[in-house]
Amino acid sequence: MPKMKTHKGTSKVLKLHKSGTVTYKRGGGNHQTSKDSAKQVRQRRRQGKAANALARRIKKVM
């Protein structure tokens, strides 16, 4: 059976780390952030982490 191809759309958005953690960039932090509090903008700078159940499914396509 041939190897599975990497799903390119997923690989451009999500990052798979060696530890098995799947991270992504949080949305809504690029422009029109003046209405948000400083705390909201600051928290969106951090990487989001996918839940364990979702991470297991993502690993299969990446």
C-alpha positions in Angstrom: 0.0 0.0 0.0 1.4 3.4 -0.9 2.3 6.1 1.7 -0.5 8.6 2.5 0.0 12.1 1.0 0.2 15.1 3.3 -2.9 17.2 3.3 -1.4 20.5 2.1 -4.1 22.8 3.4 -3.7 21.3 6.9 0.1 21.5 6.8 -0.1 25.2 5.9 -2.3 26.1 8.9 -1.2 23.7 11.6 2.2 22.8 13.0 3.0 19.3 14.3 5.8 19.3 17.0 8.1 16.4 17.9 6.3 16.0 21.2 3.0 15.4 19.3 1.5 18.8 20.1 -0.5 20.4 17.3 -0.4 24.2 17.3 -2.0 27.0 15.1 -2.1 30.7 14.9 -5.2 32.2 16.6 -7.4 34.3 14.4 -8.6 37.9 14.6 -5.3 39.5 15.6 -4.2 41.2 12.4 -6.2 44.4 12.1 -9.0 46.3 13.7 -7.8 45.4 17.1 -8.3 48.9 18.6 -11.7 47.9 19.9 -10.3 44.9 21.8 -8.7 45.2 25.1 -4.9 44.9 25.4 -5.3 41.6 27.1 -7.3 40.1 24.2 -4.7 41.2 21.6 -1.9 39.9 23.8 -3.5 36.5 24.2 -4.1 36.1 20.5 -0.3 36.4 19.9 0.2 33.1 21.6 -0.1 29.8 19.7 -3.4 27.9 20.0 -3.2 24.2 20.9 -5.4 21.5 19.4 -7.3 19.2 21.8 -5.8 15.7 22.2 -8.7 14.0 20.3 -8.5 16.4 17.4 -4.7 16.1 17.4 -4.8 12.4 16.9 -7.0 12.8 13.8 -4.7 15.6 12.4 -1.6 13.4 12.7 -3.1 10.9 10.3 -3.4 13.5 7.5 -0.1 15.2 8.1 
